[in-house]
Amino acid sequence: MEFTALAPRRRTRQIMVGDVAVGGDAAVSVQSMTVTKTADVEGTLQQIYALAAAGADIVRCTCNDLEAAEGLAAIVPRSPVPIVADIHHQYKMALAALEAGVQCLRLNPGNIRNPSHIKAVAGECKDRGVPIRIGVNGGSLDKALYAKYGGRVTPEAMVESAQQELAYFEEIGFDLVKISVKASNVPLMIEAYRQLAEVTDHPLHLGVTEAGPPPAGLVKATAGIATLLAEGIGDTIRYSLTADPVEEARAGRQLLEAMGLREPKFIDLIACPSCGRAEIDVIDVAKRAMDAFGDREIPLQVAVMGCVVNGPGEARDADLGIAAGRRKGHLFIKGVNVRVVPEDEMVETLVAYAERIVAEGVDAVLAGEDLDRARREAESDRLALLGEQGDDANDARARVEVIRKTVGS
């Protein structure tokens, strides 16, 4: 069934960060940031490649000193994705990063306040056709705005900060801009972006800053980013986690795929929550499967089910799955039983068949299997489990009877 639960994408201007389009009708892009010292060229490049493999379309690197700027000159031409230079206090670092060839700058309006410095950087970007992200941050809001709004960070203060920076750019006719108004407080962040979306058509970069370590950080970032994306707001996103940045890129890509905003690129692994019928440790098998698939570009939905009683049926829409039964794994493709393998070979079998489906197609893989034999073995194990555990392994029927008696008494 075709349907959408998302609001139409807010129409924005489009800018180019290197060869990645941001805004307009471009797909929402994923960003992350390296945690290496930028002067460490090889270490930084290694991390950039890992981020790209995990789904990052754009990567940001700090440019906080001369050594970092020199490192960028060696990094940019070897990077698989466009590089954004992160600038905080020294406008000359922005000019140096441009000389290094970066495809975008991030300026924090709370840290560079001299109008002549701001316009000098914007003028150089205009000449080179390099965009700037105005990166407003609730934790480093300009002191004057902080005081104006009662000594606290408000959505209005953050939006005004972005507008002030835009005004400097407009004075010199520079409009290659994307904007973020990040905060660590999720409701504050959501409201700031909503207000910003009402007053500008520049593309918006979404994020909950300083979200913290997973799993809480993942929850906070997703709550903020997904809420806005569902409202049609947002053109590029970054998860800010206290974790390996590869987790940021992976989470961003998974979120966009889950919301139907990007075409599948990686495994979508689904798994049952387990129950009294489970013949395996579903949590362990699902984790091992995720680790085995890693960042392989296999755009399939894969299911890990704890038993053969309901597993294949419940996951019949998955491209590929496996269900445990009597120390065996029953492999199925699109709900059709294909093969039975020893329990300890379940994960490697999943990976092997996933790769075959991508390479050969579902029909070709099914044509080479003994489907009748697989169906008979699956049915035999299913009936045996029902005989051992009953068709109500969690005693739901008995509980229903007790509930009825309680309510009826």
N, C-alpha and C positions, 0 to 999 in steps of 0.2 A: 504494500500500500504506500502511495506517495503522499507525504504530508510534511508540514513544517510547523514547528512550535516556536520558531524564532521570528522576531520582528525583522522587517526588511533592513538591510544594511544602510546605515546613514551614508549619504553620498558626500564624499569629500574630494578635495583636490588630490592629485596624484604626484608623488615625487619619486625619484629614483635614487636608491642607495646602492651605488654600483649598478649591478644588473638586476637588482631586486626592486620591483615596483611596490610602493607602499601607498595605500589609499586608492580612491577611485573604485574601479571594478576589480582590483587585484585581490588575490587571496590573502587572508590574514596571515602575516608572517610571524615566525618564532625567533626570538632573540635570547642571547645569554651573554655572560661576561666571563672572561678569563680571570683566574685567581693567581696566576703566575706573575713574577716580575717581568714586565714587558721587555726589559733589557736582556732577559734570558730568551733569546730568539728561538732556539730549538725547542725548549720546554714549552714556550707559548704556542708555537706552531703545532706541537703535538696535541696540546689541549684544544686548539681551534679545530683540528681535524677530527678529534673525538666528538666535539660539539656538533660539527656538521654531520657526522655519521648518525648522531642521535636525533637529528631533526632540526638543528638550528639553521636558519636562513641567513642570519646576520649575527656577527659577534663583536662585542665591545671590549676594548683593551684600555687600561689606564695609561694616560700620558701625563705623568706628574713630575717628570724631571728630564734633563737633557738625555740621559742614558735611555730612558723609555722612548723618547722621540726618535733617537737613533735606531733603537730596536725596531720601531714601526717601519722604518725605511726598508729594513730587511724582511719584515714579516708580510707587509701588504702584498708584494708581488708574488709571494708563495702561498698565500691563503686561498682556500677553496671557496670562501664566502667573503662578502664585503666586510670591511673593518670600520667600526666607529671608534673614534678616540674620545675617551672620557676626560673632560677638562673641568677642573674645579676652581682654583684660585688664580692661576697665572694665565692671563690671556696670551702671553707669548708662547706658552705651550700649545695653544690652539694653532697659532701660526706655524709653529714647528711641525705639528702633526700634519698640517696641510702640505707642507714641503715634503713630508714623508710619503704622501700619496693616499692618505686615508679617504674613504668614500663618504664619511659623515662625521660630524662633531656632535658631542653632547655638552651643552653649556648649562650650568646651574645658576639661575638668576639670583639666588640668594648669596652667591659667593663672588661673582664678578659684577660689580655695581657701577663702575666708571663708564658712563655712556660712550665716551670716545673709544675706550677699549672694546666695548661691545660692538660698536659700529665698524671699528677697524677689522675685527674678525669677520663680521657679516659681509663687509665689502670684499674681503679676500675670497670668501666662499662664493659670493656672487660672480666674481671674475672667473672662478674655477668651475662653477656649476655644482658645488658641493653643498648638500643640505645640512641643516642644523636641527637637532632636537632641543627644544626648550624643555629642560628637565627640572620642573618644579618639584621640590621635596618638602613634605611637611616638617621634617626634622631640621631643615636648614633654610627656613623661610626668612626673607629679608626682614631685618629688625624693625624697620619703619612700618611695614605691613603688619608685623606681629603686634606692635603697639597700637596701630590703628584699629585693629579688631579685638581690642580688649585683652591683650596679652595671651592670646590663645590662637591656635591654628584653626581656621574655619575654611569651608569650601570657597567662600567668597574671597578670602585672602589669597588662596592658592590660585584661583582663576585670575584675580587682579594681577598677581605676580607675572603670570604668563602673558597677560595683555600688555603689561608695561614693556616686557621684552619684545613683543611683537611690534610695538610702536617704534622702538629704536630701529628695528629691521625695516619697517615701512618707510622710515625717513630716507633710507638710501635705496629703496625699491627692491629689497630682497624678500622673496616669498617662498623659498625652498625650505619649508619648515614643517616639522611634526612636533607634537607637544605631549608632555606627560605631566600629570598632577598627582604624584604618588604620595601615599601616606601608609603608615603601618596599621592605622585604624580602618577597618574595612568599611563601615558605614560612611565615614568621612571621605574615604577614597571614592566610593560609589557616587556620592552626592557631588563631589568636586568635578568628576568627569561628566556627570549629567549636566551640570551648569555650564561647563566648558563647551559641551556639544551644542548648546543653545546659542553660543555667541561667536563661534568660529567654524569654518569649513575646512580647516587644516586637518590632516590625518592625525589620529590620536594613538599614542603608545600606552598600552595599559599595563599596570602592575601594582601590586601591594608591596611597598618597600619594607625591607627588614622583616619579612614574614616569619623568619625563624627556621628551625630544623624541622624535617618531616617527623611524624605525620601532621603535626599541628600547622606547620608552615604551608604544607600542601593544601590543607583544608582552607586556611585563610586566603591564600592566593587564588584558589579556585573559586571561593565564594565571591570575591570581588571581581575577578576577571570574567567568570562565566555569567554573572548577573548582567554585566554591561554588554557582553557579546550577545546575550539573549535579547537585549533591547536594541540591537543593531548598532551599538557604539563600540568602536575599536577597530584599528587597522593593523596593528602589530602588538605582540605581547611579550612580556618577560616574567617568569617566575623568579623571585628573589629569595632563594633558600640558603640556609646555613648548611650547605652540603656540597658534594661534588657538583660542579656546574653542569655536568652531563645530565644529572637528575633534573635540572631546570629545563634543559632543551627537550628531554624526553617527555616531561610532564606537559610542557607547552604543546608539543606535537600531539600527544594523546588527547589533550583537551579539545583541540581543534577538530581532530578526527571524530571524537565522541559526539561533538555538537554538529557534525556534518558540514563543517566549514573548511575542511581540507580533504582531499581524496586520500583514502587509506594508503599508507606506505609501510607500516609495520604491523606486526601481529596484534590482533585484538583478542586477548585470551579471556575467555569466560570460564567460570568454574562453579559447581554447585556449592552451597554452604555446608554440605555434609549433613548426615542424619544417621539414624540407627542402622540403616542398610549399608552404609559405606564400607567397602571392602579394603580401602586404602586410606592413608593419611592424605586427604585431598589437598590440604594446605601445603604439605611438603612437595607433593607432585606438581602442583601448580607453580610453586616457587622455582622448582628445578626446571620446569618447562620454560618459564620466563627467562631464567638465566641462560638456558641453552639457546633460545631464539635470539637473545641479546638485541643487537641493532641490525639484524639481518633484514633486508628489504623484502619482506614477505607480507603482502597486503591481504591476509586471510583472517577470518574469525575462527579461532581454534578453541575447542571445548575440552575441559578435563572434568569428568563426571565420576562420582564415587561408586556407582553400581550400575549393573546392566538392567535393572528392573525398569527404571524410568529414564536413565541417562540418555540413550540415543534419541528417544522421543522428545525429551525436554530440550535437547540441543539439536533438533533436526534441521534448524535453519543455519547452523554453523557450517562453514566450508569443510571443516575437518574436526574430528574429536576422538576421544578415547574414553572408554568406561571400564572400570575395574569389576572383575567378577571371578571369585574363586582362584585367586593368585594368578589371574591372567588379565590382559588388557584387550578389550574388544574395540578395534579401530573402526570408525565409521566415517563416510564421506557423504555430506548432504543427507544424513539420516540413514544411509544404506550401509549395512555391515559389510566390511571389506576383508578384515583379517583378524586373527587372534594371535597374540604374542605373549611371551612370558612377562610377568608383572615388572621385573627389573629392566625390561626393554621398552617400557611404555614411552618414556620421554624421547629416547633416540628414534623410535619409530615415528612419533609425531613429527619430529623435525625432518626426517627423511621423506615422509609423504608430503609434508608441506612444500618442500623444495621440488618434489616431483610435480605437484599440482601446478606450481608456478611455471615450471619449465615445459610441461606437457599438456596441461589442461585436465579438467575433471574427467571428461569423457574418455580420454586416452588412458588415464590411470584406472578407471573402473573397468575398462575393456580388458585389462590384463590381469584381473583378479578373479578368484573362484568365489563368486558372490553366494552361490547356493550353500557351499560348505560353511562360509562365515556366518550366514544366517542361521543355519542349523545349530552351530556351536553356541551362538549367542542365545538362541531360544532355549537350548538345553540348560545353560548356566542360569538364565533368568528364572526358569521354572524351578531349578534346584534351590536357588536363593529364596524364592517365595515359599518353598516347602520348609526351608530351615527357619526363616524369620517371619513368615506370614506376610500378607500383603499390606499389613499395617504395623510396620516395625516400630513406629513411634507411639503406638497405643492411642492414636487420635480418636478412634471409634469409642474406646472405653471412656475416654475423657468426655466425649460429646454426651454419652449417656449420663454421666455424673452431672454434667452441666444442666441437662434437661430436667433431671430429677430435682436439682437444687432450685432451678427457676420455677419449676412446677409445684414445689412444696409450699 
